[in-house]
Amino acid sequence: MQSKTKNIFNRVRLFVSMGIMIGVLYLMALKSSNNRLREIAYIKRDFGIAKGIVKRKKTYKGNSLSVEYYVEEFFYEAKDSFDGKYENDFNEGDSITVKYSTLKPELIINQFNANY
């Protein structure tokens, strides 16, 4: 009888622990998404346009690219996501257009991002 109660207690504890972990992961993802939306709004308030070179393109577990671009005597390299429908429209080494924040040039949106 005591073993059965202990088994039930362990299952409940496992279920609660998993619920907490899932909740924490959800909140972390939500915060990250909100931060990116704030960055995009910040860029769109006052932006410049530059040409950049795609240094790296990743399509595994999400679509992202790394781009190098030149603004006011400095080279920058930034990462951004891109919409999956553009997956075959560019490759590493290609030239693309980016919008960058004039106040923080390290923040960009690339031409293949849905928020461009």
C-alpha positions as CSV (number, residue, x, y, z in Angstrom):
1,M,0.0,0.0,0.0
2,Q,2.8,2.4,0.9
3,S,4.6,1.6,-2.3
4,K,1.6,2.4,-4.4
5,T,1.2,5.8,-2.6
6,K,4.9,6.6,-3.2
7,N,4.6,5.6,-6.9
8,I,1.6,8.0,-7.3
9,F,3.5,10.8,-5.5
10,N,6.5,10.3,-7.8
11,R,4.3,10.5,-10.9
12,V,2.5,13.6,-9.7
13,R,5.9,15.2,-8.9
14,L,7.2,14.3,-12.4
15,F,4.1,15.7,-14.0
16,V,4.4,19.0,-12.1
17,S,8.1,19.3,-12.8
18,M,7.6,18.8,-16.5
19,G,4.8,21.4,-16.5
20,I,7.1,23.9,-14.8
21,M,9.9,23.2,-17.4
22,I,7.5,23.6,-20.3
23,G,6.1,26.8,-18.8
24,V,9.6,28.3,-18.4
25,L,10.6,27.4,-21.9
26,Y,7.4,29.0,-23.3
27,L,8.1,32.2,-21.3
28,M,11.7,32.3,-22.6
29,A,10.5,31.9,-26.2
30,L,7.9,34.6,-25.7
31,K,10.4,37.0,-24.3
32,S,12.8,36.4,-27.2
33,S,10.1,37.0,-29.7
34,N,8.9,40.2,-28.0
35,N,12.5,41.5,-27.9
36,R,12.9,40.9,-31.7
37,L,9.6,42.7,-32.4
38,R,10.9,45.7,-30.4
39,E,14.2,45.6,-32.3
40,I,12.3,45.6,-35.6
41,A,10.1,48.5,-34.6
42,Y,13.3,50.4,-33.5
43,I,14.9,49.8,-36.9
44,K,11.8,50.9,-38.8
45,R,11.7,54.2,-36.9
46,D,15.0,55.5,-38.5
47,F,16.8,53.2,-40.9
48,G,19.3,53.2,-43.6
49,I,19.7,50.7,-46.5
50,A,22.9,48.8,-47.3
51,K,24.1,46.0,-49.4
52,G,25.5,43.0,-47.6
53,I,27.0,39.6,-48.4
54,V,25.5,36.4,-47.0
55,K,28.2,34.7,-45.0
56,R,26.1,31.8,-43.7
57,K,22.7,30.4,-44.4
58,K,21.0,27.8,-42.2
59,T,17.7,26.0,-42.9
60,Y,17.9,23.3,-40.2
61,K,15.6,24.0,-37.2
62,G,14.6,27.4,-38.5
63,N,15.7,29.7,-41.3
64,S,18.5,32.1,-40.5
65,L,21.4,33.9,-42.2
66,S,24.5,35.8,-41.2
67,V,25.2,38.8,-43.3
68,E,28.2,41.2,-43.5
69,Y,27.6,44.8,-44.5
70,Y,29.3,48.2,-44.4
71,V,28.0,51.3,-42.7
72,E,30.0,54.6,-42.2
73,E,33.5,53.2,-42.3
74,F,32.7,50.0,-40.3
75,F,32.0,46.4,-41.3
76,Y,29.2,44.7,-39.3
77,E,28.1,41.1,-39.2
78,A,24.6,40.3,-38.0
79,K,22.2,37.4,-37.9
80,D,18.6,37.5,-39.0
81,S,15.8,35.1,-39.9
82,F,14.3,34.7,-43.4
83,D,10.9,33.6,-44.7
84,G,11.0,29.9,-45.9
85,K,9.4,30.8,-49.2
86,Y,12.7,32.5,-50.1
87,E,14.9,29.5,-49.2
88,N,16.0,29.0,-52.8
89,D,16.3,32.6,-53.8
90,F,19.8,33.2,-52.4
91,N,22.9,31.4,-51.3
92,E,26.0,32.0,-49.3
93,G,28.2,34.6,-51.0
94,D,25.2,36.4,-52.6
95,S,24.5,40.1,-52.2
96,I,21.3,41.1,-50.4
97,T,19.7,44.3,-49.1
98,V,19.4,45.1,-45.4
99,K,17.7,47.8,-43.5
100,Y,19.8,48.9,-40.5
101,S,19.1,51.1,-37.6
102,T,20.9,54.4,-38.0
103,L,21.4,54.7,-34.2
104,K,22.4,51.0,-33.7
105,P,23.8,49.8,-37.1
106,E,24.3,46.3,-35.7
107,L,20.5,45.8,-35.8
108,I,19.2,44.7,-39.2
109,I,16.3,43.3,-41.1
110,N,17.2,41.6,-44.4
111,Q,15.1,41.7,-47.6
112,F,14.0,38.1,-47.1
113,N,12.6,38.7,-43.7
114,A,8.8,38.9,-43.5
115,N,9.0,42.1,-41.6
116,Y,11.2,43.9,-44.2
